[in-house]
């Protein structure tokens, strides 16, 4: 799909790229450093996208000005007043309004567009060297393309995270880092890693030291299991970016002899003494491919893991489900539903280990979802077939 705009008396066209699945904008004008933030904000609200032809750093400043205008109604005191008014709304209503608000915000801020050459270079004045960052996110391109500046800044941020990595634990006085790729959920909320380190390994692991990591993502759970000296770990995922990311992290840490990554849906054709899974925590519909790490439509992955777990465990084996109860506090799922799914899958709960989140939003009373976030617990559910005891 192409995006078209006029510049002077000439018409231009270029390939449109959006990781969020946004269709090419129908109204596009060429814009440069003479465009004021107030006019840009009005145009963006009206649905007119601006193809930037001026100085790259000025485009970034314009985007910051748009952010201030979008967020202006949400100053601290006004947000608190809004939250007081919303006390009568149900948690689900608040969550849906929050997603709608975030969607509208993203739409407005996505109206500043940047043209990029086929080799991922940017011809704008004072444009940074982003060839490697764009190559990592988009792969090789055969023609010039256009992306939103907001998405491009996300690509830059992902590149920096990939370079420096995310510290997850210390082993033998050496810090172990995971390097997330663009489009693969970063383990920056690592409170569950401590749970994974503390949970007692099932006795079956002594006889057959094999584990599965369902939905490997960056490979963080597999790495922790390897650190706990599980001899063989089979990690699965359906997403090509996740598989490449996990494989790179495993090779970087020299764990290829312990961890094998397979592209498959949920379980491999085998059985294990331990099966771990950290599915997306919220049962809602993703609005883009990038949101599939957060939203699990109708709890499909969670239910699939529970329903298939018993048939893939060795005698005396356990399944470890890592799951936040944020969905329960948002009214998206009840504890009774989760318990029923566990029971219907022929499973029992051996133990449930909990930890509180430590991220900033859990302590911000002006956050739209503060009530749910402040009550959230992340749990490691130790599950086993009912017949195992």
C-alpha positions as CSV (number, residue, x, y, z in Angstrom):
1,X,0.0,0.0,0.0
2,X,1.3,3.5,-0.9
3,X,0.8,6.9,0.6
4,X,0.5,9.9,-1.7
5,X,1.1,13.6,-1.2
6,X,1.7,16.8,-3.2
7,X,4.7,19.0,-2.9
8,X,4.6,22.1,-4.9
9,X,3.1,21.2,-8.2
10,X,4.4,17.6,-8.1
11,X,2.6,14.5,-6.8
12,X,4.7,12.0,-4.8
13,X,4.0,8.4,-3.7
14,X,5.9,6.0,-1.5
15,X,5.4,2.7,0.2
16,X,3.5,3.0,3.5
17,X,4.7,1.0,6.6
18,X,2.8,0.7,9.9
19,X,3.6,-1.9,12.5
20,X,0.2,-1.0,14.1
21,X,-1.6,-1.9,11.0
22,X,-2.8,1.6,10.3
23,X,-4.0,2.1,6.7
24,X,-2.4,4.8,4.6
25,X,-3.6,8.3,5.4
26,X,-6.0,9.7,2.8
27,X,-5.2,13.4,3.6
28,X,-1.4,14.1,3.5
29,X,0.4,17.4,3.1
30,X,4.0,18.3,2.9
31,X,5.2,20.1,6.0
32,X,8.5,21.8,7.1
33,X,10.0,23.9,9.8
34,X,7.5,26.8,9.2
35,X,4.6,24.7,10.5
36,X,3.6,25.8,14.0
37,X,2.6,23.4,16.7
38,X,-0.9,24.9,17.0
39,X,-1.6,24.4,13.2
40,X,-0.1,20.9,13.3
41,X,-2.3,20.0,16.2
42,X,-5.4,21.2,14.4
43,X,-4.5,19.3,11.3
44,X,-3.8,16.1,13.2
45,X,-7.1,16.3,15.0
46,X,-8.8,16.8,11.7
47,X,-7.2,13.7,10.2
48,X,-4.6,15.3,8.1
49,X,-1.1,13.7,8.1
50,X,2.0,15.8,7.7
51,X,4.9,14.4,5.5
52,X,8.0,16.1,7.0
53,X,10.4,17.7,4.6
54,X,12.3,19.9,7.0
55,X,14.8,19.4,9.8
56,X,14.6,16.1,11.6
57,X,15.3,17.5,15.0
58,X,12.6,20.1,14.5
59,X,10.1,17.3,13.7
60,X,10.9,15.7,17.0
61,X,10.3,19.0,18.8
62,X,7.0,19.3,16.9
63,X,6.0,15.9,18.1
64,X,6.8,16.9,21.7
65,X,4.7,19.9,21.3
66,X,1.8,17.8,20.0
67,X,2.2,15.5,23.1
68,X,1.9,18.5,25.4
69,X,-1.3,19.6,23.7
70,X,-2.8,16.1,23.6
71,X,-2.0,15.6,27.3
72,X,-2.9,19.1,28.5
73,X,-6.4,18.1,29.7
74,X,-4.8,15.5,31.8
75,X,-2.8,17.7,34.2
76,X,-2.4,16.1,37.7
77,X,-5.2,18.0,39.4
78,X,-7.6,17.6,36.5
79,X,-6.8,13.8,36.2
80,X,-7.6,13.4,39.9
81,X,-10.9,15.2,39.4
82,X,-11.7,13.0,36.5
83,X,-10.9,9.9,38.5
84,X,-13.3,11.1,41.2
85,X,-16.0,11.4,38.6
86,X,-15.2,7.9,37.2
87,X,-15.7,6.2,40.6
88,X,-19.2,5.3,39.6
89,X,-18.0,3.5,36.4
90,X,-17.2,-0.2,36.5
91,X,-13.6,-1.4,36.1
92,X,-14.4,-2.7,32.6
93,X,-15.8,0.7,31.6
94,X,-12.7,2.5,32.9
95,X,-10.4,0.0,31.1
96,X,-12.3,0.5,27.8
97,X,-12.3,4.2,28.1
98,X,-8.6,4.1,28.8
99,X,-7.9,2.1,25.7
100,X,-10.1,4.4,23.6
101,X,-8.3,7.4,25.0
102,X,-4.9,5.8,24.2
103,X,-6.0,4.9,20.7
104,X,-7.2,8.5,20.0
105,X,-3.9,9.8,21.4
106,X,-1.9,7.5,19.2
107,X,-3.9,8.5,16.2
108,X,-3.2,12.2,16.7
109,X,0.5,11.7,17.5
110,X,0.9,9.4,14.5
111,X,0.2,12.2,12.0
112,X,3.8,13.3,11.7
113,X,5.4,11.2,8.9
114,X,9.0,10.6,8.0
115,X,10.2,9.5,4.5
116,X,12.9,6.9,4.6
117,X,15.1,5.7,1.7
118,X,15.2,2.0,0.6
119,X,18.6,1.6,2.3
120,X,17.0,2.9,5.6
121,X,18.8,6.2,5.4
122,X,17.0,9.5,6.0
123,X,17.7,12.4,3.8
124,X,16.3,15.1,6.1
125,X,18.6,17.7,7.6
126,X,20.2,16.6,11.0
127,X,18.7,13.2,10.7
128,X,20.5,10.6,12.8
129,X,22.1,7.4,11.4
130,X,19.3,4.9,11.8
131,X,20.2,2.3,9.2
132,X,20.9,-0.5,11.7
133,X,17.8,0.3,13.8
134,X,15.5,0.2,10.8
135,X,17.1,-2.9,9.4
136,X,16.5,-4.7,12.8
137,X,12.8,-3.6,12.8
138,X,11.9,-3.8,9.1
139,X,14.4,-6.0,7.4
140,X,15.7,-5.3,3.9
141,X,13.6,-3.0,1.8
142,X,13.4,-2.7,-2.0
143,X,12.0,0.8,-2.2
144,X,11.6,4.0,-0.2
145,X,8.9,4.0,2.4
146,X,7.2,6.3,4.9
147,X,6.5,5.7,8.6
148,X,5.1,7.8,11.4
149,X,7.8,9.6,13.5
150,X,6.2,8.2,16.6
151,X,6.8,4.6,15.3
152,X,10.3,5.5,14.2
153,X,11.2,6.7,17.7
154,X,9.9,3.4,19.0
155,X,12.3,1.7,16.6
156,X,15.2,3.8,17.9
157,X,14.2,3.0,21.5
158,X,14.0,-0.8,20.7
159,X,17.5,-0.6,19.1
160,X,19.0,0.9,22.2
161,X,17.4,-1.7,24.5
162,X,18.7,-4.4,22.1
163,X,22.2,-3.0,22.4
164,X,22.4,-2.6,26.1
165,X,20.0,-5.4,27.2
166,X,17.8,-5.8,30.3
167,X,19.5,-7.1,33.5
168,X,17.5,-10.1,34.8
169,X,19.7,-11.7,37.5
170,X,23.3,-12.1,38.7
171,X,25.1,-15.4,38.5
172,X,28.6,-15.9,40.0
173,X,28.9,-12.1,40.4
174,X,28.2,-11.7,36.7
175,X,25.1,-9.8,35.5
176,X,23.0,-11.7,33.0
177,X,21.2,-9.6,30.5
178,X,18.4,-10.3,27.9
179,X,18.5,-8.3,24.7
180,X,15.0,-7.8,23.4
181,X,14.3,-7.3,19.7
182,X,11.8,-4.8,18.2
183,X,8.3,-6.3,18.4
184,X,9.2,-8.8,21.2
185,X,7.9,-8.0,24.7
186,X,10.8,-6.8,26.9
187,X,11.2,-8.4,30.4
188,X,11.4,-4.9,32.0
189,X,8.7,-6.1,34.5
190,X,10.9,-8.8,36.0
191,X,9.2,-9.4,39.3
192,X,8.2,-12.9,38.2
193,X,11.8,-13.8,37.7
194,X,12.3,-14.0,41.5
195,X,9.3,-16.4,41.7
196,X,10.8,-18.6,39.0
197,X,14.1,-18.7,40.9
198,X,12.5,-19.5,44.2
199,X,9.8,-22.1,43.2
200,X,10.9,-25.6,44.2
201,X,11.6,-27.8,41.2
202,X,9.4,-30.8,40.8
203,X,10.8,-34.1,41.9
204,X,10.4,-35.5,38.4
205,X,13.2,-33.2,37.2
206,X,15.7,-35.3,39.1
207,X,14.8,-38.3,37.0
208,X,14.3,-36.5,33.7
209,X,15.8,-33.0,33.6
210,X,13.7,-31.7,30.7
211,X,11.5,-28.5,30.7
212,X,9.3,-26.7,28.1
213,X,9.0,-22.9,27.8
214,X,5.7,-22.2,26.1
215,X,5.7,-18.8,24.3
216,X,9.5,-18.2,24.6
217,X,9.5,-14.4,23.7
218,X,12.9,-13.1,24.5
219,X,14.0,-16.4,26.0
220,X,14.1,-15.0,29.5
221,X,12.3,-18.0,31.2
222,X,14.4,-20.5,29.4
223,X,17.5,-18.7,30.5
224,X,16.4,-18.7,34.2
225,X,15.6,-22.5,33.9
226,X,19.1,-23.0,32.5
227,X,20.6,-21.1,35.4
228,X,18.7,-23.5,37.7
229,X,20.6,-26.3,35.9
230,X,17.7,-27.9,34.0
231,X,19.6,-29.9,31.5
232,X,17.3,-29.7,28.5
233,X,14.8,-27.0,27.7
234,X,12.6,-26.9,24.6
235,X,11.3,-23.4,24.0
236,X,8.4,-22.8,21.6
237,X,6.8,-19.8,19.9
238,X,4.9,-19.0,16.7
239,X,6.3,-15.5,16.1
240,X,9.4,-15.3,13.9
241,X,10.7,-12.2,15.7
242,X,10.5,-13.9,19.1
243,X,12.2,-17.0,17.8
244,X,15.1,-15.0,16.3
245,X,15.3,-12.9,19.6
246,X,15.4,-15.9,21.9
247,X,17.9,-17.7,19.7
248,X,20.2,-14.7,19.7
249,X,20.0,-14.4,23.5
250,X,20.6,-18.1,24.0
251,X,23.7,-18.0,21.7
252,X,25.0,-14.8,23.4
253,X,24.9,-16.6,26.8
254,X,26.4,-19.8,25.4
255,X,23.3,-21.9,26.3
256,X,22.8,-23.7,22.9
257,X,23.6,-27.1,24.4
258,X,20.7,-26.6,27.0
259,X,18.0,-24.8,25.1
260,X,16.4,-25.6,21.8
261,X,13.9,-23.2,20.1
262,X,11.1,-24.6,18.0
263,X,8.4,-22.8,15.9
264,X,5.2,-24.4,16.9
265,X,1.9,-23.6,18.6
266,X,2.1,-24.2,22.3
267,X,3.5,-27.7,23.1
268,X,6.2,-29.7,21.3
269,X,5.5,-33.4,20.5
270,X,7.1,-34.7,23.7
271,X,6.6,-34.7,27.5
272,X,8.5,-32.8,30.2
273,X,9.0,-32.8,34.0
274,X,8.4,-29.0,34.1
275,X,6.4,-26.8,31.7
276,X,6.4,-23.0,32.2
277,X,4.2,-20.4,30.5
278,X,3.9,-16.7,30.8
279,X,0.9,-15.9,28.5
280,X,-0.4,-12.4,27.8
281,X,-2.1,-11.2,30.9
282,X,-5.2,-9.4,29.6
283,X,-8.1,-11.1,27.8
284,X,-8.8,-8.4,25.3
285,X,-8.4,-7.9,21.5
286,X,-5.1,-6.5,20.4
287,X,-5.3,-3.5,18.2
288,X,-2.0,-4.3,16.5
289,X,0.5,-7.2,16.1
290,X,2.7,-5.5,18.7
291,X,0.0,-5.9,21.3
292,X,-0.2,-9.6,21.1
293,X,2.3,-9.9,24.0
294,X,-0.1,-8.0,26.2
295,X,-3.6,-9.0,25.1
296,X,-4.8,-12.6,24.7
297,X,-8.1,-12.6,22.9
298,X,-10.7,-14.6,24.8
299,X,-7.8,-16.1,26.8
300,X,-7.0,-18.4,24.0
301,X,-3.3,-19.0,24.9
302,X,-4.1,-19.3,28.6
303,X,-6.9,-21.9,28.0
304,X,-4.7,-23.7,25.4
305,X,-1.9,-24.1,27.9
306,X,-4.2,-25.3,30.7
307,X,-6.0,-27.8,28.4
308,X,-2.9,-29.3,27.0
309,X,-0.7,-29.3,30.1
310,X,-1.7,-32.6,31.6
311,X,-1.0,-34.6,28.4
312,X,2.5,-33.2,28.1
313,X,3.7,-33.7,31.7
314,X,5.8,-36.7,32.8
315,X,4.7,-38.5,36.0
316,X,5.3,-36.2,39.0
317,X,5.8,-33.2,36.7
318,X,4.4,-29.7,37.2
319,X,3.2,-26.8,35.1
320,X,4.1,-23.3,36.2
321,X,1.7,-20.6,35.1
322,X,3.0,-17.1,35.5
323,X,0.0,-14.7,35.5
324,X,-0.9,-11.3,36.8
325,X,-4.4,-10.8,38.4
326,X,-4.7,-7.4,36.8
327,X,-7.4,-8.8,34.5
328,X,-9.5,-9.7,37.6
329,X,-9.2,-6.2,39.1
330,X,-10.2,-4.7,35.7
331,X,-13.3,-7.0,35.6
332,X,-12.0,-8.8,32.4
333,X,-11.8,-12.2,34.1
334,X,-12.8,-13.6,37.5
335,X,-10.8,-15.7,39.8
336,X,-13.6,-18.3,39.7
337,X,-13.3,-18.5,35.9
338,X,-9.6,-19.2,36.2
339,X,-10.1,-21.8,38.8
340,X,-12.8,-23.4,36.7
341,X,-10.5,-23.6,33.7
342,X,-7.8,-25.2,35.9
343,X,-10.3,-27.7,37.2
344,X,-11.8,-28.5,33.8
345,X,-8.3,-29.2,32.5
346,X,-7.9,-32.0,35.1
347,X,-5.4,-30.0,37.1
348,X,-5.0,-29.0,40.7
349,X,-3.1,-26.1,42.3
350,X,-0.2,-27.3,44.4
351,X,0.9,-23.8,45.4
352,X,0.6,-20.1,44.4
353,X,3.5,-17.8,45.0
354,X,2.8,-14.1,44.7
355,X,4.8,-10.8,44.3
356,X,3.8,-7.2,44.0
357,X,4.7,-5.2,40.9
358,X,7.3,-2.4,41.4
359,X,6.7,-0.4,38.2
360,X,6.0,3.3,38.3
361,X,2.3,3.2,37.3
362,X,1.4,1.0,40.3
363,X,2.2,3.9,42.6
364,X,0.7,6.8,40.5
365,X,-2.8,7.7,41.8
366,X,-3.3,9.9,38.6
367,X,-3.0,6.9,36.3
368,X,-6.4,5.9,34.8
369,X,-6.0,2.3,36.0
370,X,-4.4,3.1,39.3
371,X,-7.0,1.3,41.4
372,X,-6.4,-2.0,39.5
373,X,-2.7,-1.6,39.2
374,X,-2.2,-0.8,42.9
375,X,-4.0,-4.0,43.9
376,X,-2.3,-6.2,41.3
377,X,-0.4,-9.4,42.2
378,X,1.8,-11.4,39.9
379,X,1.6,-15.1,40.7
380,X,3.4,-18.3,39.9
381,X,0.8,-21.1,40.0
382,X,2.3,-24.6,40.5
383,X,-0.1,-26.9,38.7
384,X,-0.2,-30.7,38.5
385,X,-2.6,-33.4,37.2
386,X,-5.3,-34.3,39.7
387,X,-4.3,-38.0,39.4
388,X,-0.7,-37.3,40.4
389,X,-1.3,-37.2,44.1
